[in-house]
């Protein structure tokens, strides 16, 4: 069966520090991968998605970036964190069936920027 | 662009009572519709989805939703709720092509009182 992992589970970082969040998927190959952010009291916003290694699409302008160095690994990064980057970050994967496929979400990383 | 409005931010209900969580969407093209549930500090789990066909969709945990194209609504219902249904519920849409880029509503917090 497929599983999705995210780490760390929680993170407290000072403003201006770098960020690296990691997401890995097991039990499937060539998945679509997604990063979402859930800010306090708000819904989820799609940040990035990837349909293959090295293929990243950004949905919103921000100081975050994403990379996919391996088929089942998706990384969210920042060079300098802002207070507004605080939130709950969720990684998700789906099959290559596109829009009809179910997205499966990871357990999330709660990021607090102080 | 697509948008989703969940009309109630919080819904308190007594145990074993029926519940309806409302969702309206806006789109100039056909969309796929989804309901997800999020338990505290966890990722999201798919409850049900509407892609095409019968407008009444049945999902997990006894939930169902009805797609109403003329009213652009996709309300979620359950005839009798349990304490374990306490969670946040998100309605989402995506376009029926390409990678599944979900657009979420703000969420509805369902609280079940004994």
Interface residues (C-beta under 8 A of the other chain):
Chain A: X32 X34 X36 X42 X43 X44 X45 X46 X49 X51 X57 X59 X90 X92 X94 X98 X99 X100 X101 X102 X103 X104 X105 X106 X107 X108 X110
Chain B: X4 X32 X36 X41 X42 X43 X44 X45 X46 X49 X51 X90 X94 X95 X96 X97 X98 X99 X100 X101 X102 X103 X104 X105 X106 X107
